[in-house]
Amino acid sequence: MNNSIKMSVVSATLGALLAGAIFVSMAQTTVGTPTRIQYIPHPRDMVQIIGTQAYVVPAGKILTVTGVGRGSMVGSSSVELQVNGATVVSSLHLLVSGGMGFAIASNISSVTPMPSGVTVAAGNTVTLIDSQQGGATPDLLALGYLVSQ
């Protein structure tokens, strides 16, 4: 018995194109890489610490500090974030000034982003200090958000 299989040129071409499309689509997928989901805090969890006020982290929460600096640029300053009186982060901010010492960058925020991992546990007291002026001033600023423990 002579059983031969006959295939038309059109069928062979379409089959090859379909196989090529499947191989290309498989090459575009990523295998083994985890999906990263960024956490965006709810606005009620965002915290703004003003320079003259101490902030106590509430029970059951962790404060994640995202930025430290000044609310406005008035001279140069070194802003320190202290937890229970010990300096955790120090940030230097310089005033951009023109001739005769007049500020040309007035009312500009100078908040420096913090590296990831700057956190404060529940029950600890956070204060801000201007180390060049020797104390807290009203324009010192720390930004962050609260996360449940």
mmCIF file of the C-alpha atoms, coordinates in Angstrom:
data_MODEL
# 
_entry.id   MODEL 
# 
loop_
_atom_site.group_PDB 
_atom_site.id 
_atom_site.type_symbol 
_atom_site.label_atom_id 
_atom_site.label_alt_id 
_atom_site.label_comp_id 
_atom_site.label_asym_id 
_atom_site.label_entity_id 
_atom_site.label_seq_id 
_atom_site.pdbx_PDB_ins_code 
_atom_site.Cartn_x 
_atom_site.Cartn_y 
_atom_site.Cartn_z 
_atom_site.occupancy 
_atom_site.B_iso_or_equiv 
_atom_site.pdbx_formal_charge 
_atom_site.auth_seq_id 
_atom_site.auth_comp_id 
_atom_site.auth_asym_id 
_atom_site.auth_atom_id 
_atom_site.pdbx_PDB_model_num 
ATOM 1   C CA . MET A 1 1   ? 0.000  0.000  0.000  1.00 0.00 ? 1   MET A CA 1 
ATOM 2   C CA . ASN A 1 2   ? 1.192  3.348  -0.956 1.00 0.00 ? 2   ASN A CA 1 
ATOM 3   C CA . ASN A 1 3   ? -0.080 5.836  1.630  1.00 0.00 ? 3   ASN A CA 1 
ATOM 4   C CA . SER A 1 4   ? 1.507  9.145  0.933  1.00 0.00 ? 4   SER A CA 1 
ATOM 5   C CA . ILE A 1 5   ? 0.535  12.367 2.608  1.00 0.00 ? 5   ILE A CA 1 
ATOM 6   C CA . LYS A 1 6   ? 0.050  15.344 0.362  1.00 0.00 ? 6   LYS A CA 1 
ATOM 7   C CA . MET A 1 7   ? 0.188  18.910 1.671  1.00 0.00 ? 7   MET A CA 1 
ATOM 8   C CA . SER A 1 8   ? -0.428 22.023 -0.311 1.00 0.00 ? 8   SER A CA 1 
ATOM 9   C CA . VAL A 1 9   ? 2.095  24.849 -0.393 1.00 0.00 ? 9   VAL A CA 1 
ATOM 10  C CA . VAL A 1 10  ? -0.456 27.224 1.158  1.00 0.00 ? 10  VAL A CA 1 
ATOM 11  C CA . SER A 1 11  ? -1.000 24.946 4.169  1.00 0.00 ? 11  SER A CA 1 
ATOM 12  C CA . ALA A 1 12  ? 2.741  24.516 4.726  1.00 0.00 ? 12  ALA A CA 1 
ATOM 13  C CA . THR A 1 13  ? 3.322  28.289 4.520  1.00 0.00 ? 13  THR A CA 1 
ATOM 14  C CA . LEU A 1 14  ? 0.484  29.101 6.917  1.00 0.00 ? 14  LEU A CA 1 
ATOM 15  C CA . GLY A 1 15  ? 1.683  26.446 9.368  1.00 0.00 ? 15  GLY A CA 1 
ATOM 16  C CA . ALA A 1 16  ? 5.238  27.829 9.311  1.00 0.00 ? 16  ALA A CA 1 
ATOM 17  C CA . LEU A 1 17  ? 3.975  31.395 9.845  1.00 0.00 ? 17  LEU A CA 1 
ATOM 18  C CA . LEU A 1 18  ? 1.766  30.296 12.745 1.00 0.00 ? 18  LEU A CA 1 
ATOM 19  C CA . ALA A 1 19  ? 4.636  28.378 14.370 1.00 0.00 ? 19  ALA A CA 1 
ATOM 20  C CA . GLY A 1 20  ? 6.923  31.413 13.960 1.00 0.00 ? 20  GLY A CA 1 
ATOM 21  C CA . ALA A 1 21  ? 4.330  33.718 15.535 1.00 0.00 ? 21  ALA A CA 1 
ATOM 22  C CA . ILE A 1 22  ? 3.968  31.359 18.513 1.00 0.00 ? 22  ILE A CA 1 
ATOM 23  C CA . PHE A 1 23  ? 7.746  31.224 19.053 1.00 0.00 ? 23  PHE A CA 1 
ATOM 24  C CA . VAL A 1 24  ? 8.052  35.025 18.863 1.00 0.00 ? 24  VAL A CA 1 
ATOM 25  C CA . SER A 1 25  ? 5.198  35.538 21.320 1.00 0.00 ? 25  SER A CA 1 
ATOM 26  C CA . MET A 1 26  ? 6.800  33.065 23.734 1.00 0.00 ? 26  MET A CA 1 
ATOM 27  C CA . ALA A 1 27  ? 10.047 35.012 23.570 1.00 0.00 ? 27  ALA A CA 1 
ATOM 28  C CA . GLN A 1 28  ? 8.265  38.211 24.634 1.00 0.00 ? 28  GLN A CA 1 
ATOM 29  C CA . THR A 1 29  ? 7.002  36.795 27.936 1.00 0.00 ? 29  THR A CA 1 
ATOM 30  C CA . THR A 1 30  ? 9.052  37.068 31.097 1.00 0.00 ? 30  THR A CA 1 
ATOM 31  C CA . VAL A 1 31  ? 9.445  33.938 33.131 1.00 0.00 ? 31  VAL A CA 1 
ATOM 32  C CA . GLY A 1 32  ? 10.571 33.891 36.743 1.00 0.00 ? 32  GLY A CA 1 
ATOM 33  C CA . THR A 1 33  ? 10.643 37.634 37.443 1.00 0.00 ? 33  THR A CA 1 
ATOM 34  C CA . PRO A 1 34  ? 8.474  38.746 40.364 1.00 0.00 ? 34  PRO A CA 1 
ATOM 35  C CA . THR A 1 35  ? 5.933  41.494 39.943 1.00 0.00 ? 35  THR A CA 1 
ATOM 36  C CA . ARG A 1 36  ? 6.781  44.599 41.985 1.00 0.00 ? 36  ARG A CA 1 
ATOM 37  C CA . ILE A 1 37  ? 3.869  46.469 43.482 1.00 0.00 ? 37  ILE A CA 1 
ATOM 38  C CA . GLN A 1 38  ? 4.615  49.903 44.901 1.00 0.00 ? 38  GLN A CA 1 
ATOM 39  C CA . TYR A 1 39  ? 2.865  50.776 48.137 1.00 0.00 ? 39  TYR A CA 1 
ATOM 40  C CA . ILE A 1 40  ? 0.999  54.065 47.956 1.00 0.00 ? 40  ILE A CA 1 
ATOM 41  C CA . PRO A 1 41  ? -0.108 55.205 51.403 1.00 0.00 ? 41  PRO A CA 1 
ATOM 42  C CA . HIS A 1 42  ? -3.618 56.454 52.001 1.00 0.00 ? 42  HIS A CA 1 
ATOM 43  C CA . PRO A 1 43  ? -3.695 60.235 52.599 1.00 0.00 ? 43  PRO A CA 1 
ATOM 44  C CA . ARG A 1 44  ? -4.893 59.683 56.194 1.00 0.00 ? 44  ARG A CA 1 
ATOM 45  C CA . ASP A 1 45  ? -1.595 57.834 56.869 1.00 0.00 ? 45  ASP A CA 1 
ATOM 46  C CA . MET A 1 46  ? 0.637  60.668 55.625 1.00 0.00 ? 46  MET A CA 1 
ATOM 47  C CA . VAL A 1 47  ? 2.477  62.621 58.310 1.00 0.00 ? 47  VAL A CA 1 
ATOM 48  C CA . GLN A 1 48  ? 3.976  66.110 58.285 1.00 0.00 ? 48  GLN A CA 1 
ATOM 49  C CA . ILE A 1 49  ? 6.165  66.973 61.274 1.00 0.00 ? 49  ILE A CA 1 
ATOM 50  C CA . ILE A 1 50  ? 6.700  70.702 61.867 1.00 0.00 ? 50  ILE A CA 1 
ATOM 51  C CA . GLY A 1 51  ? 9.977  71.832 63.423 1.00 0.00 ? 51  GLY A CA 1 
ATOM 52  C CA . THR A 1 52  ? 8.815  73.092 66.822 1.00 0.00 ? 52  THR A CA 1 
ATOM 53  C CA . GLN A 1 53  ? 6.507  70.149 67.566 1.00 0.00 ? 53  GLN A CA 1 
ATOM 54  C CA . ALA A 1 54  ? 7.602  66.735 68.792 1.00 0.00 ? 54  ALA A CA 1 
ATOM 55  C CA . TYR A 1 55  ? 5.790  63.802 67.198 1.00 0.00 ? 55  TYR A CA 1 
ATOM 56  C CA . VAL A 1 56  ? 5.127  60.546 69.039 1.00 0.00 ? 56  VAL A CA 1 
ATOM 57  C CA . VAL A 1 57  ? 4.584  57.558 66.739 1.00 0.00 ? 57  VAL A CA 1 
ATOM 58  C CA . PRO A 1 58  ? 1.188  56.032 67.609 1.00 0.00 ? 58  PRO A CA 1 
ATOM 59  C CA . ALA A 1 59  ? 0.893  52.519 69.065 1.00 0.00 ? 59  ALA A CA 1 
ATOM 60  C CA . GLY A 1 60  ? 0.712  49.778 66.443 1.00 0.00 ? 60  GLY A CA 1 
ATOM 61  C CA . LYS A 1 61  ? 2.282  51.968 63.734 1.00 0.00 ? 61  LYS A CA 1 
ATOM 62  C CA . ILE A 1 62  ? 5.688  52.477 62.137 1.00 0.00 ? 62  ILE A CA 1 
ATOM 63  C CA . LEU A 1 63  ? 6.660  55.898 60.770 1.00 0.00 ? 63  LEU A CA 1 
ATOM 64  C CA . THR A 1 64  ? 8.465  55.730 57.431 1.00 0.00 ? 64  THR A CA 1 
ATOM 65  C CA . VAL A 1 65  ? 10.350 58.996 56.862 1.00 0.00 ? 65  VAL A CA 1 
ATOM 66  C CA . THR A 1 66  ? 10.476 60.028 53.193 1.00 0.00 ? 66  THR A CA 1 
ATOM 67  C CA . GLY A 1 67  ? 11.965 63.534 53.418 1.00 0.00 ? 67  GLY A CA 1 
ATOM 68  C CA . VAL A 1 68  ? 13.639 66.008 55.791 1.00 0.00 ? 68  VAL A CA 1 
ATOM 69  C CA . GLY A 1 69  ? 14.337 69.691 55.217 1.00 0.00 ? 69  GLY A CA 1 
ATOM 70  C CA . ARG A 1 70  ? 12.902 73.171 55.426 1.00 0.00 ? 70  ARG A CA 1 
ATOM 71  C CA . GLY A 1 71  ? 9.526  74.499 54.375 1.00 0.00 ? 71  GLY A CA 1 
ATOM 72  C CA . SER A 1 72  ? 11.228 77.597 52.959 1.00 0.00 ? 72  SER A CA 1 
ATOM 73  C CA . MET A 1 73  ? 14.815 78.529 52.203 1.00 0.00 ? 73  MET A CA 1 
ATOM 74  C CA . VAL A 1 74  ? 16.041 81.020 54.770 1.00 0.00 ? 74  VAL A CA 1 
ATOM 75  C CA . GLY A 1 75  ? 19.808 80.807 54.992 1.00 0.00 ? 75  GLY A CA 1 
ATOM 76  C CA . SER A 1 76  ? 21.718 77.566 55.067 1.00 0.00 ? 76  SER A CA 1 
ATOM 77  C CA . SER A 1 77  ? 20.939 74.945 57.610 1.00 0.00 ? 77  SER A CA 1 
ATOM 78  C CA . SER A 1 78  ? 21.675 71.454 58.691 1.00 0.00 ? 78  SER A CA 1 
ATOM 79  C CA . VAL A 1 79  ? 18.418 69.767 59.623 1.00 0.00 ? 79  VAL A CA 1 
ATOM 80  C CA . GLU A 1 80  ? 18.659 66.827 61.991 1.00 0.00 ? 80  GLU A CA 1 
ATOM 81  C CA . LEU A 1 81  ? 15.926 64.257 62.543 1.00 0.00 ? 81  LEU A CA 1 
ATOM 82  C CA . GLN A 1 82  ? 16.220 62.993 66.103 1.00 0.00 ? 82  GLN A CA 1 
ATOM 83  C CA . VAL A 1 83  ? 14.532 59.981 67.645 1.00 0.00 ? 83  VAL A CA 1 
ATOM 84  C CA . ASN A 1 84  ? 14.371 60.104 71.458 1.00 0.00 ? 84  ASN A CA 1 
ATOM 85  C CA . GLY A 1 85  ? 17.120 62.763 71.395 1.00 0.00 ? 85  GLY A CA 1 
ATOM 86  C CA . ALA A 1 86  ? 19.587 60.814 69.208 1.00 0.00 ? 86  ALA A CA 1 
ATOM 87  C CA . THR A 1 87  ? 20.329 62.081 65.679 1.00 0.00 ? 87  THR A CA 1 
ATOM 88  C CA . VAL A 1 88  ? 19.232 59.561 63.059 1.00 0.00 ? 88  VAL A CA 1 
ATOM 89  C CA . VAL A 1 89  ? 19.444 61.647 59.858 1.00 0.00 ? 89  VAL A CA 1 
ATOM 90  C CA . SER A 1 90  ? 21.254 64.898 59.082 1.00 0.00 ? 90  SER A CA 1 
ATOM 91  C CA . SER A 1 91  ? 20.527 66.877 55.923 1.00 0.00 ? 91  SER A CA 1 
ATOM 92  C CA . LEU A 1 92  ? 22.362 70.016 54.708 1.00 0.00 ? 92  LEU A CA 1 
ATOM 93  C CA . HIS A 1 93  ? 20.453 72.693 52.770 1.00 0.00 ? 93  HIS A CA 1 
ATOM 94  C CA . LEU A 1 94  ? 22.066 75.755 51.186 1.00 0.00 ? 94  LEU A CA 1 
ATOM 95  C CA . LEU A 1 95  ? 20.385 78.998 50.196 1.00 0.00 ? 95  LEU A CA 1 
ATOM 96  C CA . VAL A 1 96  ? 20.619 80.100 46.573 1.00 0.00 ? 96  VAL A CA 1 
ATOM 97  C CA . SER A 1 97  ? 21.397 83.815 46.802 1.00 0.00 ? 97  SER A CA 1 
ATOM 98  C CA . GLY A 1 98  ? 22.141 86.696 44.489 1.00 0.00 ? 98  GLY A CA 1 
ATOM 99  C CA . GLY A 1 99  ? 24.186 89.836 45.009 1.00 0.00 ? 99  GLY A CA 1 
ATOM 100 C CA . MET A 1 100 ? 24.152 91.576 48.417 1.00 0.00 ? 100 MET A CA 1 
ATOM 101 C CA . GLY A 1 101 ? 22.955 88.328 50.056 1.00 0.00 ? 101 GLY A CA 1 
ATOM 102 C CA . PHE A 1 102 ? 19.348 88.625 48.913 1.00 0.00 ? 102 PHE A CA 1 
ATOM 103 C CA . ALA A 1 103 ? 17.559 85.367 48.393 1.00 0.00 ? 103 ALA A CA 1 
ATOM 104 C CA . ILE A 1 104 ? 16.469 84.660 44.849 1.00 0.00 ? 104 ILE A CA 1 
ATOM 105 C CA . ALA A 1 105 ? 14.900 81.345 45.831 1.00 0.00 ? 105 ALA A CA 1 
ATOM 106 C CA . SER A 1 106 ? 12.503 82.488 48.515 1.00 0.00 ? 106 SER A CA 1 
ATOM 107 C CA . ASN A 1 107 ? 9.486  80.354 49.386 1.00 0.00 ? 107 ASN A CA 1 
ATOM 108 C CA . ILE A 1 108 ? 10.996 77.262 47.787 1.00 0.00 ? 108 ILE A CA 1 
ATOM 109 C CA . SER A 1 109 ? 10.838 74.008 49.679 1.00 0.00 ? 109 SER A CA 1 
ATOM 110 C CA . SER A 1 110 ? 14.158 72.286 50.222 1.00 0.00 ? 110 SER A CA 1 
ATOM 111 C CA . VAL A 1 111 ? 13.123 68.845 51.404 1.00 0.00 ? 111 VAL A CA 1 
ATOM 112 C CA . THR A 1 112 ? 15.698 66.143 50.770 1.00 0.00 ? 112 THR A CA 1 
ATOM 113 C CA . PRO A 1 113 ? 14.427 62.625 49.991 1.00 0.00 ? 113 PRO A CA 1 
ATOM 114 C CA . MET A 1 114 ? 15.548 59.987 52.452 1.00 0.00 ? 114 MET A CA 1 
ATOM 115 C CA . PRO A 1 115 ? 16.986 56.611 51.530 1.00 0.00 ? 115 PRO A CA 1 
ATOM 116 C CA . SER A 1 116 ? 14.564 53.729 51.923 1.00 0.00 ? 116 SER A CA 1 
ATOM 117 C CA . GLY A 1 117 ? 14.538 52.119 55.336 1.00 0.00 ? 117 GLY A CA 1 
ATOM 118 C CA . VAL A 1 118 ? 14.441 55.219 57.576 1.00 0.00 ? 118 VAL A CA 1 
ATOM 119 C CA . THR A 1 119 ? 11.723 54.109 59.990 1.00 0.00 ? 119 THR A CA 1 
ATOM 120 C CA . VAL A 1 120 ? 10.706 54.893 63.563 1.00 0.00 ? 120 VAL A CA 1 
ATOM 121 C CA . ALA A 1 121 ? 8.903  52.333 65.736 1.00 0.00 ? 121 ALA A CA 1 
ATOM 122 C CA . ALA A 1 122 ? 5.758  52.984 67.772 1.00 0.00 ? 122 ALA A CA 1 
ATOM 123 C CA . GLY A 1 123 ? 6.123  54.965 71.000 1.00 0.00 ? 123 GLY A CA 1 
ATOM 124 C CA . ASN A 1 124 ? 9.284  56.835 69.956 1.00 0.00 ? 124 ASN A CA 1 
ATOM 125 C CA . THR A 1 125 ? 9.449  60.637 69.867 1.00 0.00 ? 125 THR A CA 1 
ATOM 126 C CA . VAL A 1 126 ? 10.599 62.369 66.670 1.00 0.00 ? 126 VAL A CA 1 
ATOM 127 C CA . THR A 1 127 ? 11.974 65.932 66.776 1.00 0.00 ? 127 THR A CA 1 
ATOM 128 C CA . LEU A 1 128 ? 13.651 68.200 64.237 1.00 0.00 ? 128 LEU A CA 1 
ATOM 129 C CA . ILE A 1 129 ? 16.665 70.385 65.083 1.00 0.00 ? 129 ILE A CA 1 
ATOM 130 C CA . ASP A 1 130 ? 18.458 73.080 63.084 1.00 0.00 ? 130 ASP A CA 1 
ATOM 131 C CA . SER A 1 131 ? 21.996 72.310 64.237 1.00 0.00 ? 131 SER A CA 1 
ATOM 132 C CA . GLN A 1 132 ? 23.409 75.620 62.956 1.00 0.00 ? 132 GLN A CA 1 
ATOM 133 C CA . GLN A 1 133 ? 20.867 77.689 64.891 1.00 0.00 ? 133 GLN A CA 1 
ATOM 134 C CA . GLY A 1 134 ? 20.958 75.412 67.897 1.00 0.00 ? 134 GLY A CA 1 
ATOM 135 C CA . GLY A 1 135 ? 17.314 74.409 68.137 1.00 0.00 ? 135 GLY A CA 1 
ATOM 136 C CA . ALA A 1 136 ? 13.987 73.897 66.456 1.00 0.00 ? 136 ALA A CA 1 
ATOM 137 C CA . THR A 1 137 ? 12.562 76.543 64.131 1.00 0.00 ? 137 THR A CA 1 
ATOM 138 C CA . PRO A 1 138 ? 9.014  76.628 62.687 1.00 0.00 ? 138 PRO A CA 1 
ATOM 139 C CA . ASP A 1 139 ? 10.110 76.043 59.079 1.00 0.00 ? 139 ASP A CA 1 
ATOM 140 C CA . LEU A 1 140 ? 11.798 72.675 59.694 1.00 0.00 ? 140 LEU A CA 1 
ATOM 141 C CA . LEU A 1 141 ? 9.877  69.858 58.081 1.00 0.00 ? 141 LEU A CA 1 
ATOM 142 C CA . ALA A 1 142 ? 9.807  66.059 57.971 1.00 0.00 ? 142 ALA A CA 1 
ATOM 143 C CA . LEU A 1 143 ? 7.505  64.093 55.681 1.00 0.00 ? 143 LEU A CA 1 
ATOM 144 C CA . GLY A 1 144 ? 6.491  60.460 55.891 1.00 0.00 ? 144 GLY A CA 1 
ATOM 145 C CA . TYR A 1 145 ? 3.675  57.984 56.314 1.00 0.00 ? 145 TYR A CA 1 
ATOM 146 C CA . LEU A 1 146 ? 2.421  55.503 58.886 1.00 0.00 ? 146 LEU A CA 1 
ATOM 147 C CA . VAL A 1 147 ? 2.336  51.752 58.308 1.00 0.00 ? 147 VAL A CA 1 
ATOM 148 C CA . SER A 1 148 ? 0.648  49.181 60.548 1.00 0.00 ? 148 SER A CA 1 
ATOM 149 C CA . GLN A 1 149 ? 2.999  46.898 62.462 1.00 0.00 ? 149 GLN A CA 1 
# 
